[in-house]
Amino acid sequence: MTSSNRNGGNQLRKALALSLGLAIGLVAQARPAAAGDGVQFSGDCFSTYVNKKVGNEQWAITWEIDGNATGNVFMLDGKPPAQIECELIDGNEVTQIFDCYGSSACAGPPCGGTQWSLIASNLSIATSFFLPPGVDPSDPFSACQDR
């Protein structure tokens, strides 16, 4: 999907950009895990499933290790959830850098492409955010046993 296909609503773009901006500030800070937080490797060890409270949101996302991140952001104030797609631009054991797109739920066909909008460019997220506690970000695969 290219950014030229993504022309979502201005209000959604502003809300998600604000949410991501606030969230990244919170993610960058060390904090104890909240109830319901957790990260798990996929069965094949090529992805992680992240479920974390970030600010006033609950993030449920999948990260392809050293790749893209996709998922849902649930607003804890009762607003409708948002979907996110973050395309990896660059990354290392310290930081993953993404271009992120957001969309609200599809109310009916046609769905997809044009309902997505760029909400953050060159967004930097700590690699450790995507990994279980104690996993070495320079070698995450050594911490996972596949099925």
N, C-alpha and C positions, 0 to 999 in steps of 0.2 A: 504494500500500500504506500503510495507516495503522499507527501504533504500537500500536493496540489489537489488531491482528491478529498481532503479533509476540511470541510467548511462548516463546522458545528456552530451552535449558538454562542453569541458573545457572552451571555450571562453564564453559561456553563464554563466557558473558557476562563473567565475571570474567577469564578468560584474554585475551579480545580487548580488554577495557577496559584491562587492565594493558599489553598490547602496544601499543595505541594511545597510552596515556599516555607510555610510554617512548619510543615512536617519535616522538611530537610533540616531545618534548624534544630528541631527536637531529636531527629535521628542522629545528628552529629554529636549530640551530648550523650555522655555515658549515663545510663539510668538503669535501675533495677527492673527486671521483667515484671510486667503487670499480669494480673490474673487473666488467663486466656491467651497470653503470648506463647508463641512456640514456632520452632522451625524444624523441618524434617527433610531429609534427603528423599528423593524419589527412589523407587525400587531398583532402578538401573544406575543410580548415583550420578546422573547427568543434570539433575535439576534439584532445586530446593523449593519447598512449600513454606511460605512465610505467612504467619498470622500474628499481627502485632497491633497494639493500640498505639497510635501516633497522634498526639494532641487530642482533638475531639473526633477522631476517626478510628475505625478498625480496618486495617489493611489485610486483605487475603489475596496474596499474589504468588505467582510461580516465577522463579528465576532460573533460566537456563544458565548453568555455571559458565561464566565468561561469555554470556550472551544476553538475549532480550529478557525483559520482565513484563508479565501481563497479569491482570487480575481485577479485583473489585475493591472499591473503597466504600465502606459503609459509614454513613454519617451517624454519629451517636446521638444527635439531636433530633432524629426522626426524619430528616430529609431523605429523598430517594438516593439510592446508591449510584455510584459512578463506575464506569469501566475505564481501565487505563491500559495502554500499550506503550512500553518504553523500549526504543530501539537502541542497542548498545552502539556508542560512538567510539569509546576507548575505555580501557580498564586495566587494572593491575591488582596486586594483592591488597592495596590500601583503598582504592577508590574505583567505582564504576561510574562512567559518564554516559548519560542517555539523552536522547530527544524523546520527550513523552507527549503522547496524544491522549485525549480524553473524550468520552461520550457518555450520554445518559442512556437509559434503557431504550431499546427500539419499541415504539408504540405500534408498529405494523410495517409491512413491506412497502417500499424497498428499505432494507437495512444495510448497515455497513458503511463503506467508503466515505460518502459525503457527510455522514453524521459525526465523524471524528474531526477534532481540531487540535492543533499544536497548543499545548498548555505549558511546556517548559522545554527550553533548548539548552544543551550542554549542562544538564542537571547532574550534579555530583552527589553520589550516595556512597557511604562507607561500605566496603565489601563485607565487613563483619555483620552488617545489618541483615544480610541474606543467609548467614550461616548459623548453625547451632552454637551455643556457648562452648568455648574451648577448642573450636576447630581452627587450625592454622590456615589463614586466608591464602598463604603462598602455596599450599598443597592441600586443598579441601578434599580431594579424592581419597587421600590416605585415611580419612576419618569415616569413610563409608564402605560398607560391605554390601555388594549387590546381591540380588536374590539368587 
